[in-house]
Amino acid sequence: MNEMQKQQYNDYVEQVTPKTNLIWNMVKAFITGGIICVIGQAILNFCYARGLDKDVAGSWCSMLLVLLSVVLTGFNVFSKIVDFGGAGALVPITGFANSVAAPAVEYKTEGQVFGIGCKIFTIAGPVILYGIVTSWVLGLIYWLLKVLGVM
């Protein structure tokens, strides 16, 4: 390619590349993530007010945030929240729940086994797999150190 073709290509790339406002995207992510965290804190406060201890309240909070994320994914609302809030909507627990539910919704037309069963963990599967394997290896190392008297 000569210099003129390279310049034309660069001009074309510049023309078709969407323009983003980094500051505005960060503000939207901050607001969206903040709202999700406020909802989580409200759930915790509600549980504390009902006399639940810290661990049980945290479990209820996690379960309800996952449920909310999955329901919103099923009704195609969570994707609109992500479109607006970007990474702010992908606060770990809601984003992870969405990454499991979205393929199930997308592939439901292919059937229970070959659609949902095979595709549900396409995004979250590696995270789950490596999380389990890593925790098992670290647990084994911890056990060996205990047996050897190092810990």
ZAMARVEX-673681 format. One line per 5 residues: number of its first residue (from 0); their letters; for each residue x, y, z of N, C-alpha, C, O. Coordinates in nm, 4 decimals, always signed. Example, Ala and Ser with C-alpha at 12.3 -4.5 7.8 and 13.67 -1.06 7.14 Angstrom:
<atoms>
0	as	+1.3190/-0.5690/+0.7800/+1.2300/-0.4500/+0.7800/+1.3200/-0.3300/+0.7800/+1.4236/-0.3319/+0.8465 | +1.2850/-0.2250/+0.7080/+1.3670/-0.1060/+0.7140/+1.2900/+0.0030/+0.7870/+1.3409/+0.1138/+0.8039
</atoms>
This chain:
<atoms>
0	mnemq	+0.0839/-0.1182/+0.0000/+0.0000/+0.0000/+0.0000/+0.0880/+0.1240/+0.0000/+0.1870/+0.1329/+0.0726 | +0.0500/+0.2165/-0.0812/+0.1268/+0.3407/-0.0822/+0.0715/+0.4352/+0.0243/-0.0281/+0.4052/+0.0901 | +0.1362/+0.5471/+0.0396/+0.1006/+0.6428/+0.1444/-0.0408/+0.6996/+0.1259/-0.1108/+0.7249/+0.2240 | -0.0817/+0.7192/+0.0032/-0.2141/+0.7751/-0.0223/-0.3228/+0.6764/+0.0206/-0.4228/+0.7160/+0.0804 | -0.3030/+0.5479/-0.0098/-0.3997/+0.4460/+0.0310/-0.4057/+0.4343/+0.1836/-0.5135/+0.4192/+0.2412
5	kqqyn	-0.2906/+0.4414/+0.2473/-0.2883/+0.4356/+0.3932/-0.3642/+0.5520/+0.4538/-0.4388/+0.5350/+0.5503 | -0.3452/+0.6699/+0.3972/-0.4148/+0.7882/+0.4477/-0.5650/+0.7758/+0.4264/-0.6437/+0.8103/+0.5145 | -0.6050/+0.7259/+0.3085/-0.7478/+0.7064/+0.2821/-0.8073/+0.6046/+0.3805/-0.9177/+0.6230/+0.4316 | -0.7331/+0.4990/+0.4051/-0.7805/+0.3974/+0.5001/-0.7934/+0.4580/+0.6401/-0.8942/+0.4370/+0.7075 | -0.6938/+0.5315/+0.6830/-0.6990/+0.5957/+0.8154/-0.8154/+0.6946/+0.8253/-0.8817/+0.7036/+0.9286
10	dyveq	-0.8392/+0.7685/+0.7169/-0.9530/+0.8609/+0.7153/-1.0845/+0.7853/+0.7272/-1.1752/+0.8281/+0.7985 | -1.0944/+0.6731/+0.6573/-1.2157/+0.5910/+0.6631/-1.2369/+0.5358/+0.8041/-1.3483/+0.5401/+0.8562 | -1.1313/+0.4844/+0.8654/-1.1410/+0.4321/+1.0015/-1.1840/+0.5422/+1.0976/-1.2692/+0.5199/+1.1836 | -1.1269/+0.6579/+1.0837/-1.1634/+0.7731/+1.1673/-1.3104/+0.8085/+1.1494/-1.3786/+0.8446/+1.2453 | -1.3584/+0.7980/+1.0265/-1.4966/+0.8344/+0.9957/-1.5961/+0.7344/+1.0550/-1.7003/+0.7757/+1.1059
15	vtpkt	-1.5671/+0.6047/+1.0499/-1.6640/+0.5040/+1.0945/-1.6494/+0.4669/+1.2419/-1.7379/+0.4022/+1.2979 | -1.5402/+0.5065/+1.3051/-1.5220/+0.4768/+1.4465/-1.6145/+0.5647/+1.5291/-1.6121/+0.6871/+1.5162 | -1.6976/+0.5017/+1.6156/-1.7891/+0.5833/+1.6954/-1.7128/+0.6738/+1.7910/-1.6130/+0.6346/+1.8514 | -1.7624/+0.7946/+1.8025/-1.7003/+0.8913/+1.8937/-1.7619/+0.8719/+2.0326/-1.8838/+0.8602/+2.0456 | -1.6794/+0.8686/+2.1339/-1.7277/+0.8527/+2.2708/-1.6753/+0.9671/+2.3559/-1.5698/+1.0248/+2.3296
20	nliwn	-1.7514/+0.9969/+2.4568/-1.7130/+1.0986/+2.5527/-1.6728/+1.0249/+2.6801/-1.7592/+0.9803/+2.7557 | -1.5450/+1.0121/+2.7041/-1.4940/+0.9328/+2.8155/-1.5476/+0.9811/+2.9492/-1.5896/+0.8999/+3.0317 | -1.5468/+1.1103/+2.9718/-1.5929/+1.1651/+3.1000/-1.7408/+1.1321/+3.1212/-1.7793/+1.0886/+3.2297 | -1.8239/+1.1522/+3.0185/-1.9660/+1.1241/+3.0312/-1.9902/+0.9748/+3.0540/-2.0770/+0.9380/+3.1332 | -1.9150/+0.8886/+2.9857/-1.9284/+0.7440/+3.0069/-1.8895/+0.7054/+3.1490/-1.9526/+0.6184/+3.2089
25	mvkaf	-1.7870/+0.7688/+3.2030/-1.7463/+0.7393/+3.3406/-1.8524/+0.7858/+3.4396/-1.8790/+0.7177/+3.5387 | -1.9130/+0.9009/+3.4135/-2.0198/+0.9514/+3.5014/-2.1388/+0.8552/+3.4984/-2.1947/+0.8227/+3.6031 | -2.1777/+0.8099/+3.3792/-2.2901/+0.7161/+3.3683/-2.2587/+0.5839/+3.4380/-2.3454/+0.5269/+3.5043 | -2.1349/+0.5344/+3.4234/-2.0960/+0.4103/+3.4906/-2.0992/+0.4279/+3.6418/-2.1449/+0.3397/+3.7144 | -2.0506/+0.5418/+3.6886/-2.0499/+0.5699/+3.8319/-2.1924/+0.5746/+3.8868/-2.2201/+0.5176/+3.9923
30	itggi	-2.2811/+0.6411/+3.8172/-2.4207/+0.6529/+3.8615/-2.4888/+0.5166/+3.8600/-2.5564/+0.4797/+3.9561 | -2.4715/+0.4423/+3.7523/-2.5357/+0.3113/+3.7411/-2.4840/+0.2152/+3.8471/-2.5629/+0.1504/+3.9159 | -2.3525/+0.2054/+3.8608/-2.2961/+0.1186/+3.9645/-2.3360/+0.1633/+4.1035/-2.3595/+0.0807/+4.1916 | -2.3437/+0.2945/+4.1233/-2.3847/+0.3476/+4.2525/-2.5282/+0.3108/+4.2862/-2.5586/+0.2772/+4.4007 | -2.6167/+0.3171/+4.1870/-2.7563/+0.2802/+4.2109/-2.7674/+0.1325/+4.2479/-2.8425/+0.0961/+4.3384
35	icvig	-2.6923/+0.0474/+4.1775/-2.6942/-0.0958/+4.2097/-2.6424/-0.1178/+4.3518/-2.6984/-0.1978/+4.4267 | -2.5376/-0.0482/+4.3881/-2.4832/-0.0628/+4.5233/-2.5784/-0.0082/+4.6292/-2.5867/-0.0624/+4.7394 | -2.6494/+0.0982/+4.5964/-2.7493/+0.1525/+4.6908/-2.8625/+0.0520/+4.7101/-2.9111/+0.0338/+4.8218 | -2.9041/-0.0123/+4.6029/-3.0068/-0.1166/+4.6150/-2.9562/-0.2289/+4.7061/-3.0288/-0.2769/+4.7931 | -2.8315/-0.2697/+4.6849/-2.7729/-0.3727/+4.7711/-2.7670/-0.3292/+4.9162/-2.7974/-0.4076/+5.0061
40	qailn	-2.7281/-0.2051/+4.9397/-2.7222/-0.1547/+5.0771/-2.8612/-0.1468/+5.1389/-2.8777/-0.1741/+5.2579 | -2.9610/-0.1100/+5.0595/-3.0985/-0.1056/+5.1098/-3.1458/-0.2452/+5.1504/-3.2145/-0.2613/+5.2513 | -3.1090/-0.3449/+5.0718/-3.1439/-0.4834/+5.1078/-3.0758/-0.5214/+5.2387/-3.1389/-0.5797/+5.3269 | -2.9480/-0.4889/+5.2518/-2.8762/-0.5183/+5.3764/-2.9410/-0.4484/+5.4952/-2.9625/-0.5106/+5.5992 | -2.9722/-0.3208/+5.4813/-3.0347/-0.2460/+5.5909/-3.1695/-0.3052/+5.6285/-3.2029/-0.3135/+5.7467
45	fcyar	-3.2472/-0.3464/+5.5293/-3.3761/-0.4089/+5.5552/-3.3574/-0.5386/+5.6341/-3.4301/-0.5656/+5.7298 | -3.2591/-0.6180/+5.5926/-3.2328/-0.7448/+5.6628/-3.1844/-0.7204/+5.8060/-3.2261/-0.7900/+5.8986 | -3.0967/-0.6220/+5.8237/-3.0499/-0.5884/+5.9589/-3.1658/-0.5429/+6.0468/-3.1723/-0.5775/+6.1648 | -3.2572/-0.4654/+5.9890/-3.3721/-0.4159/+6.0648/-3.4646/-0.5300/+6.1072/-3.5383/-0.5173/+6.2050 | -3.4610/-0.6408/+6.0340/-3.5421/-0.7574/+6.0680/-3.4691/-0.8521/+6.1624/-3.5194/-0.9602/+6.1929
50	gldkd	-3.3493/-0.8119/+6.2096/-3.2772/-0.8911/+6.3087/-3.1837/-0.9964/+6.2530/-3.1324/-1.0788/+6.3287 | -3.1602/-0.9962/+6.1234/-3.0692/-1.0947/+6.0655/-2.9248/-1.0542/+6.0929/-2.8926/-0.9355/+6.0970 | -2.8380/-1.1538/+6.1116/-2.6978/-1.1218/+6.1346/-2.6288/-1.0893/+6.0017/-2.6893/-1.0993/+5.8950 | -2.5034/-1.0510/+6.0100/-2.4293/-1.0013/+5.8943/-2.4207/-1.1048/+5.7822/-2.4419/-1.0711/+5.6657 | -2.3903/-1.2292/+5.8155/-2.3751/-1.3326/+5.7124/-2.5068/-1.3640/+5.6427/-2.5109/-1.3749/+5.5202
55	vagsw	-2.6128/-1.3785/+5.7185/-2.7431/-1.4102/+5.6598/-2.7933/-1.2928/+5.5762/-2.8474/-1.3124/+5.4673 | -2.7756/-1.1708/+5.6269/-2.8169/-1.0525/+5.5510/-2.7387/-1.0426/+5.4201/-2.7956/-1.0094/+5.3161 | -2.6086/-1.0714/+5.4250/-2.5272/-1.0699/+5.3033/-2.5720/-1.1745/+5.2030/-2.5716/-1.1502/+5.0824 | -2.6107/-1.2912/+5.2531/-2.6606/-1.3968/+5.1639/-2.7907/-1.3542/+5.0968/-2.8081/-1.3739/+4.9765 | -2.8819/-1.2958/+5.1741/-3.0077/-1.2469/+5.1159/-2.9810/-1.1380/+5.0130/-3.0435/-1.1358/+4.9070
60	csmll	-2.8898/-1.0492/+5.0434/-2.8557/-0.9415/+4.9510/-2.8028/-0.9989/+4.8200/-2.8453/-0.9579/+4.7120 | -2.7110/-1.0930/+4.8297/-2.6552/-1.1550/+4.7086/-2.7621/-1.2253/+4.6279/-2.7696/-1.2090/+4.5061 | -2.8451/-1.3037/+4.6956/-2.9494/-1.3782/+4.6248/-3.0480/-1.2850/+4.5558/-3.0879/-1.3101/+4.4420 | -3.0877/-1.1777/+4.6235/-3.1851/-1.0865/+4.5645/-3.1256/-1.0070/+4.4485/-3.1949/-0.9806/+4.3503 | -2.9989/-0.9688/+4.4584/-2.9350/-0.8985/+4.3462/-2.9206/-0.9905/+4.2254/-2.9403/-0.9471/+4.1119
65	vllsv	-2.8865/-1.1169/+4.2486/-2.8780/-1.2137/+4.1388/-3.0162/-1.2333/+4.0767/-3.0307/-1.2320/+3.9545 | -3.1173/-1.2514/+4.1614/-3.2538/-1.2689/+4.1111/-3.2976/-1.1488/+4.0285/-3.3512/-1.1648/+3.9188 | -3.2752/-1.0300/+4.0799/-3.3124/-0.9085/+4.0084/-3.2410/-0.9000/+3.8733/-3.3022/-0.8650/+3.7724 | -3.1135/-0.9318/+3.8719/-3.0355/-0.9272/+3.7483/-3.0877/-1.0289/+3.6465/-3.0995/-0.9974/+3.5281 | -3.1187/-1.1495/+3.6917/-3.1678/-1.2534/+3.6005/-3.3057/-1.2170/+3.5461/-3.3323/-1.2345/+3.4272
70	vltgf	-3.3931/-1.1668/+3.6324/-3.5267/-1.1267/+3.5863/-3.5162/-1.0122/+3.4851/-3.5826/-1.0143/+3.3815 | -3.4330/-0.9129/+3.5152/-3.4155/-0.8017/+3.4215/-3.3528/-0.8481/+3.2904/-3.3847/-0.7946/+3.1842 | -3.2637/-0.9473/+3.2970/-3.2063/-1.0040/+3.1745/-3.3139/-1.0742/+3.0941/-3.3203/-1.0597/+2.9721 | -3.3992/-1.1508/+3.1625/-3.5060/-1.2228/+3.0939/-3.6038/-1.1309/+3.0231/-3.6560/-1.1663/+2.9173 | -3.6298/-1.0137/+3.0794/-3.7197/-0.9170/+3.0176/-3.6455/-0.8174/+2.9278/-3.7037/-0.7183/+2.8839
75	nvfsk	-3.5194/-0.8432/+2.9010/-3.4355/-0.7610/+2.8131/-3.4215/-0.6161/+2.8624/-3.4082/-0.5233/+2.7826 | -3.4248/-0.5988/+2.9937/-3.4069/-0.4660/+3.0521/-3.2614/-0.4450/+3.0915/-3.2087/-0.3343/+3.0812 | -3.1963/-0.5529/+3.1372/-3.0582/-0.5403/+3.1840/-2.9664/-0.4933/+3.0715/-2.8734/-0.4165/+3.0962 | -2.9908/-0.5377/+2.9492/-2.9061/-0.4942/+2.8371/-2.9204/-0.3436/+2.8132/-2.8241/-0.2774/+2.7745 | -3.0395/-0.2901/+2.8360/-3.0582/-0.1448/+2.8219/-2.9844/-0.0699/+2.9330/-2.9298/+0.0381/+2.9103
80	ivdfg	-2.9832/-0.1280/+3.0530/-2.9085/-0.0682/+3.1638/-2.7593/-0.0685/+3.1319/-2.6891/+0.0290/+3.1587 | -2.7113/-0.1792/+3.0743/-2.5689/-0.1887/+3.0364/-2.5373/-0.0913/+2.9240/-2.4306/-0.0298/+2.9237 | -2.6284/-0.0765/+2.8288/-2.6061/+0.0204/+2.7212/-2.5873/+0.1608/+2.7772/-2.5043/+0.2374/+2.7281 | -2.6641/+0.1940/+2.8796/-2.6512/+0.3258/+2.9411/-2.5296/+0.3335/+3.0324/-2.4461/+0.4227/+3.0177 | -2.5195/+0.2401/+3.1269/-2.4197/+0.2506/+3.2333/-2.2883/+0.1817/+3.2077/-2.1954/+0.1963/+3.2871
85	gagal	-2.2770/+0.1070/+3.0996/-2.1511/+0.0402/+3.0675/-2.1028/-0.0484/+3.1805/-2.1781/-0.1294/+3.2347 | -1.9774/-0.0322/+3.2149/-1.9155/-0.1159/+3.3175/-1.9788/-0.0956/+3.4543/-1.9677/-0.1829/+3.5405 | -2.0444/+0.0164/+3.4760/-2.1110/+0.0395/+3.6039/-2.2219/-0.0597/+3.6303/-2.2509/-0.0905/+3.7459 | -2.2848/-0.1105/+3.5251/-2.3905/-0.2099/+3.5409/-2.3335/-0.3487/+3.5647/-2.4054/-0.4401/+3.6052 | -2.2078/-0.3636/+3.5402/-2.1459/-0.4958/+3.5533/-2.0759/-0.5116/+3.6872/-1.9724/-0.5773/+3.6981
90	vpitg	-2.1355/-0.4490/+3.7902/-2.0892/-0.4725/+3.9265/-2.0844/-0.6244/+3.9413/-2.1789/-0.6918/+3.9003 | -1.9788/-0.6800/+3.9976/-1.9539/-0.8232/+3.9845/-2.0735/-0.9176/+3.9983/-2.0900/-1.0053/+3.9136 | -2.1559/-0.9040/+4.0990/-2.2604/-1.0050/+4.1170/-2.3709/-0.9930/+4.0130/-2.4206/-1.0947/+3.9647 | -2.4104/-0.8710/+3.9775/-2.5156/-0.8558/+3.8776/-2.4632/-0.8872/+3.7374/-2.5344/-0.9467/+3.6565 | -2.3418/-0.8484/+3.7091/-2.2827/-0.8785/+3.5791/-2.2618/-1.0274/+3.5588/-2.2819/-1.0792/+3.4490
95	fansv	-2.2211/-1.0969/+3.6657/-2.2002/-1.2413/+3.6555/-2.3333/-1.3125/+3.6346/-2.3428/-1.4042/+3.5531 | -2.4359/-1.2704/+3.7080/-2.5679/-1.3310/+3.6902/-2.6188/-1.3070/+3.5486/-2.6781/-1.3961/+3.4878 | -2.5961/-1.1883/+3.4966/-2.6351/-1.1575/+3.3597/-2.5596/-1.2438/+3.2595/-2.6170/-1.2879/+3.1600 | -2.4320/-1.2681/+3.2849/-2.3519/-1.3476/+3.1907/-2.3941/-1.4939/+3.1884/-2.3668/-1.5643/+3.0913 | -2.4600/-1.5404/+3.2933/-2.5137/-1.6769/+3.2934/-2.6521/-1.6785/+3.2299/-2.6835/-1.7686/+3.1522
100	aapav	-2.7343/-1.5803/+3.2621/-2.8728/-1.5806/+3.2150/-2.8856/-1.5430/+3.0676/-2.9713/-1.5972/+2.9978 | -2.8021/-1.4515/+3.0192/-2.8161/-1.4029/+2.8814/-2.8031/-1.5148/+2.7771/-2.8864/-1.5208/+2.6866 | -2.7031/-1.6035/+2.7850/-2.6977/-1.7117/+2.6857/-2.8169/-1.8069/+2.6957/-2.8619/-1.8606/+2.5945 | -2.8684/-1.8280/+2.8172/-2.9850/-1.9150/+2.8325/-3.1051/-1.8554/+2.7599/-3.1796/-1.9274/+2.6934 | -3.1238/-1.7261/+2.7720/-3.2345/-1.6588/+2.7045/-3.2118/-1.6603/+2.5531/-3.3043/-1.6847/+2.4756
105	eykte	-3.0891/-1.6341/+2.5128/-3.0584/-1.6251/+2.3700/-3.0760/-1.7585/+2.2978/-3.1232/-1.7612/+2.1841 | -3.0391/-1.8683/+2.3618/-3.0404/-1.9984/+2.2946/-3.1594/-2.0856/+2.3330/-3.1586/-2.2051/+2.3033 | -3.2617/-2.0303/+2.3981/-3.3762/-2.1107/+2.4410/-3.4504/-2.1712/+2.3226/-3.5131/-2.2761/+2.3374 | -3.4453/-2.1084/+2.2061/-3.5155/-2.1608/+2.0889/-3.4529/-2.2898/+2.0370/-3.5162/-2.3632/+1.9611 | -3.3292/-2.3180/+2.0772/-3.2626/-2.4404/+2.0329/-3.2948/-2.5595/+2.1224/-3.2453/-2.6698/+2.0992
110	gqvfg	-3.3768/-2.5381/+2.2240/-3.4202/-2.6476/+2.3095/-3.3533/-2.6455/+2.4455/-3.2577/-2.5718/+2.4695 | -3.4068/-2.7294/+2.5344/-3.3577/-2.7356/+2.6712/-3.2147/-2.7887/+2.6796/-3.1331/-2.7349/+2.7545 | -3.1837/-2.8938/+2.6032/-3.0520/-2.9579/+2.6144/-2.9483/-2.8873/+2.5288/-2.8471/-2.8392/+2.5798 | -2.9736/-2.8811/+2.3975/-2.8740/-2.8248/+2.3064/-2.8717/-2.6726/+2.3069/-2.7724/-2.6127/+2.2656 | -2.9768/-2.6104/+2.3516/-2.9789/-2.4649/+2.3604/-2.9325/-2.4185/+2.4957/-2.8183/-2.3761/+2.5129
115	igcki	-3.0229/-2.4271/+2.5926/-2.9932/-2.3764/+2.7261/-2.8826/-2.4571/+2.7929/-2.7871/-2.4001/+2.8456 | -2.8951/-2.5903/+2.7909/-2.7976/-2.6752/+2.8602/-2.6552/-2.6596/+2.8103/-2.5608/-2.6582/+2.8893 | -2.6398/-2.6481/+2.6805/-2.5046/-2.6387/+2.6235/-2.4490/-2.4974/+2.6244/-2.3274/-2.4794/+2.6317 | -2.5339/-2.3980/+2.6173/-2.4867/-2.2606/+2.5989/-2.4888/-2.1742/+2.7241/-2.4335/-2.0642/+2.7234 | -2.5519/-2.2219/+2.8328/-2.5728/-2.1354/+2.9489/-2.4406/-2.0880/+3.0108/-2.4342/-1.9771/+3.0639
120	ftiag	-2.3379/-2.1682/+3.0047/-2.2119/-2.1296/+3.0673/-2.1052/-2.0881/+2.9669/-1.9863/-2.0957/+2.9982 | -2.1439/-2.0447/+2.8475/-2.0434/-2.0076/+2.7471/-1.9588/-1.8897/+2.7922/-1.8398/-1.8835/+2.7612 | -2.0187/-1.7961/+2.8652/-1.9425/-1.6809/+2.9128/-1.8893/-1.7056/+3.0531/-1.7712/-1.6843/+3.0804 | -1.9776/-1.7510/+3.1420/-1.9397/-1.7667/+3.2826/-1.8685/-1.8980/+3.3109/-1.8030/-1.9118/+3.4142 | -1.8802/-1.9934/+3.2217/-1.8206/-2.1254/+3.2443/-1.6718/-2.1234/+3.2750/-1.6291/-2.1850/+3.3726
125	pvily	-1.5912/-2.0544/+3.1943/-1.4487/-2.0501/+3.2255/-1.4195/-1.9856/+3.3608/-1.3273/-2.0272/+3.4310 | -1.4969/-1.8851/+3.3969/-1.4771/-1.8197/+3.5261/-1.5052/-1.9189/+3.6387/-1.4284/-1.9294/+3.7344 | -1.6165/-1.9915/+3.6258/-1.6518/-2.0911/+3.7273/-1.5464/-2.2006/+3.7321/-1.5001/-2.2376/+3.8399 | -1.5084/-2.2522/+3.6166/-1.4107/-2.3608/+3.6103/-1.2781/-2.3216/+3.6739/-1.2273/-2.3928/+3.7606 | -1.2225/-2.2102/+3.6319/-1.0925/-2.1703/+3.6854/-1.1020/-2.1265/+3.8312/-1.0055/-2.1407/+3.9064
130	givts	-1.2161/-2.0740/+3.8715/-1.2354/-2.0416/+4.0129/-1.2341/-2.1665/+4.0987/-1.1708/-2.1687/+4.2043 | -1.3033/-2.2705/+4.0545/-1.3077/-2.3959/+4.1298/-1.1706/-2.4622/+4.1309/-1.1237/-2.5057/+4.2361 | -1.1063/-2.4702/+4.0157/-0.9746/-2.5349/+4.0082/-0.8730/-2.4589/+4.0938/-0.7956/-2.5203/+4.1672 | -0.8729/-2.3273/+4.0849/-0.7793/-2.2471/+4.1635/-0.8042/-2.2632/+4.3120/-0.7094/-2.2774/+4.3892 | -0.9306/-2.2614/+4.3538/-0.9587/-2.2780/+4.4966/-0.9201/-2.4175/+4.5440/-0.8749/-2.4339/+4.6573
135	wvlgl	-0.9373/-2.5180/+4.4588/-0.8974/-2.6539/+4.4952/-0.7449/-2.6619/+4.5109/-0.6959/-2.7179/+4.6089 | -0.6710/-2.6072/+4.4164/-0.5240/-2.6096/+4.4233/-0.4748/-2.5334/+4.5459/-0.3869/-2.5812/+4.6175 | -0.5309/-2.4153/+4.5703/-0.4895/-2.3377/+4.6872/-0.5261/-2.4092/+4.8174/-0.4508/-2.4038/+4.9147 | -0.6408/-2.4758/+4.8191/-0.6794/-2.5545/+4.9359/-0.5838/-2.6695/+4.9597/-0.5493/-2.6996/+5.0740 | -0.5410/-2.7338/+4.8524/-0.4442/-2.8436/+4.8634/-0.3107/-2.7922/+4.9160/-0.2497/-2.8556/+5.0021
140	iywll	-0.2652/-2.6791/+4.8657/-0.1404/-2.6192/+4.9145/-0.1532/-2.5833/+5.0616/-0.0616/-2.6088/+5.1397 | -0.2646/-2.5251/+5.0997/-0.2883/-2.4892/+5.2402/-0.2863/-2.6143/+5.3284/-0.2255/-2.6145/+5.4354 | -0.3530/-2.7201/+5.2830/-0.3562/-2.8458/+5.3590/-0.2155/-2.9037/+5.3736/-0.1769/-2.9478/+5.4818 | -0.1389/-2.9033/+5.2635/-0.0022/-2.9561/+5.2700/+0.0830/-2.8734/+5.3673/+0.1601/-2.9311/+5.4440 | +0.0714/-2.7427/+5.3661/+0.1464/-2.6595/+5.4582/+0.1054/-2.6865/+5.6028/+0.1895/-2.6816/+5.6925
145	kvlgv	-0.0220/-2.7149/+5.6266/-0.0693/-2.7494/+5.7615/-0.0108/-2.8834/+5.8044/+0.0337/-2.8988/+5.9181 | -0.0111/-2.9804/+5.7132/+0.0421/-3.1140/+5.7443/+0.1921/-3.1069/+5.7738/+0.2426/-3.1749/+5.8630 | +0.2617/-3.0236/+5.6972/+0.4062/-3.0105/+5.7162/+0.4421/-2.9221/+5.8360/+0.5597/-2.9092/+5.8701 | +0.3442/-2.8625/+5.8983/+0.3683/-2.7807/+6.0160/+0.4177/-2.6401/+5.9860/+0.4628/-2.5703/+6.0767 | +0.4100/-2.5977/+5.8619/+0.4528/-2.4640/+5.8260/+0.3505/-2.3615/+5.8740/+0.3873/-2.2499/+5.9108
150	m	+0.2263/-2.3975/+5.8741/+0.1193/-2.3055/+5.9177/+0.0520/-2.3586/+6.0415/-0.0403/-2.2958/+6.0934
</atoms>
